[in-house]
């Protein structure tokens, strides 16, 4: 098993972007053509400074068959320059429409004011929280950072006897495939 490297995530983003568009433009186009959804597999908690990384992460998660909520894509009416209690209510309502929260830990995530709030709210809401570390180099184990270390982390590895990768949730020496973990994440603590 290994973590999601920044180079792998950026390669996945480039598959969608090509040579003539930006990551943010592709994400915006995808949302414009998608139907309004009322439920999602994953609420993606992330730094908006990571547009290309988020495009790649979203693509990887969709490759695993997951529907992914990204706030500034699904709810572009939210004004990040004028955040109000109503903004927080929209985000909280959207989190309630999601089965899980994936916290994208990148070099920019520490500067986000929203990510810790999203993480805490969702942990109290249903507990299906996992960290997706985007690392500079491949790691076979993610230790976490400060309070992030209390949550399981995602990585991928081939399924037994298969060349197809599977998404895994890991905590200490325990691992579960995503689909079995998300059913009852509290038993994995």
N, C-alpha and C positions, 0 to 999 in steps of 0.2 A: 504494500500500500504506500502511496505517496501523496503529498499535498499538491494542491493546484499551484503550479508555478506561474509567475507573472508572464513568462514567455508563452506558455501554453494558452493562457487566457487571452493574451493579445493576439496570438495566431487565430484563435476562434473568432475574435472580434473582426479581424481582417478578412476572414471568409465572408462575413456579412457586408463589410464596408467596401471592399474592393479598392480601387486606386483613386476614385474620383469623389468619394463622399466622406463625411466625418462620422464618427461613432454616434454623436448626438443626433445628427440628421437621420441616420438609419433607425435609431431608436424611436425618434419622433414619427417617421414614416410608418413603422410597424404599428404604433399605437393608433395612428390615423386610420389605418386600414382594418384594424381589429374591431370586433363588436364590443360594446360595453359589457364587462364581466361583473358579476356580483359575488363570485367566490374564486379563490386562488389556492393553489397548493402552498405557495411560498410568498411571504412578505420579505422583500429584499431590503435589509437595513444596510445603508452604505453612505459614503461621502460623495457628494455631487461633484467633487473635484476628480473623480475617477470614471469619467464617461466611457472611455475605451474599455477599461477593466470591467465596468458594469455591463457593457454590451457583450463582452466575452463570457462573463459569469452567467448572464441571462441566457445566452446561447447554449452554454454547457448544460445548464439546468433544464432548458427546454429539450435538449438532446436526450435527456433522461425522462422525457415525457411530462415534465412539471410545468404548470402554469405559474407565472411569476408576476407579482405586483411590484412596480417601481413607481413611487409616488409622483415624481415630476413628469412621468409619461402618462399614467392613467388619469391623473388629476392635474392637468396643466393650468387650470384656473387658480391653483394655489400660488400665491405671490410670496416667494421666498424673501423678498425685500421688505415685506410688511406682514410678518407672522403675528397672528392673533390667537386668542383662545379658540376661535372657530376653526382655525387651521389645525390645531391640535385635536379638535373633535373629529374632523374629517379623517385624520390619520388614525385616530383611535377606532373609529367606525370601520375603516379599511382593515385594520389589524384583526378585528373581530370576524372579518370575512375570509381570513386566511387560516389554513390548517397549521402552518408553522412559520417561524421566522428564521431566516438565514442572515447572520451578521457577517458582512464581508470585511474581514480584517486586512487592511492594506496600510501602506505608509501614510495615507491621508486620513484614515478613520479616526485617529486620535484627536483631530481638530474639529470633528463634527459635534455639534451641541445636541443634535437629535438622536444620534445612535444610542447613547446610554439610556435615554428616556424610552426609546422604542424597545430596547432589550429588556429593561425592567418591567415595562408594562406587559409585554408579551409573556415574559416568564411568569408573572403573576396571573395572567389571563388563562394560559393553558399549559405552559411549560415546555412546549415543543420548540426549543431554541437550540440552534447549532451554529458554531462558528465556521466560516469558510475562509481559512487563511490563504491569502494570495502571497506567496513567498518569492523572494528573488531567486533562490536556489531550491532544488528539490529536497524535501525533508521527509523522513519516514515516520516522524512523530512530531506533533505540534504540542508545545508545552503551554501555550496560552500566555497571556500578558495580564498581570494584575488580576482583576476580578473575572476576566474572560476565561481564565483557567478553570473556573468551576463548571463551565459548559462543555459538552462534547463538541468535537470538531469533525468536519467532513473531509474525506479524501476519496480517492478512487483506486480501484484495483480490478484486475480481471476476475470474473466469476470463476469458481473452480472448474477446471476442464474447459475453459472458454477463452476466446480472445476478446470477447466483448467486456468492456469495463463496466463496473457496477459502482454506485455511489454508496459509501460506507459512513456510518456514524461511529465515532470512537471516543472512548472514555477510559483512561488508564490503560489497562490491558484488555478491556472488553471492546468488541466490535460487533455492530449489527448492520445489516443492509438497511438502507433508508426506509423502505416500505414496511419493515417490521418495527423499526424504531418509532416512526411517526404515529403508529396506532396507539402506543402507550409509552410516551417518553419518560414519564415519572418513574417507571420501574428500572430505568437505566441510570439513575443517579447514584 
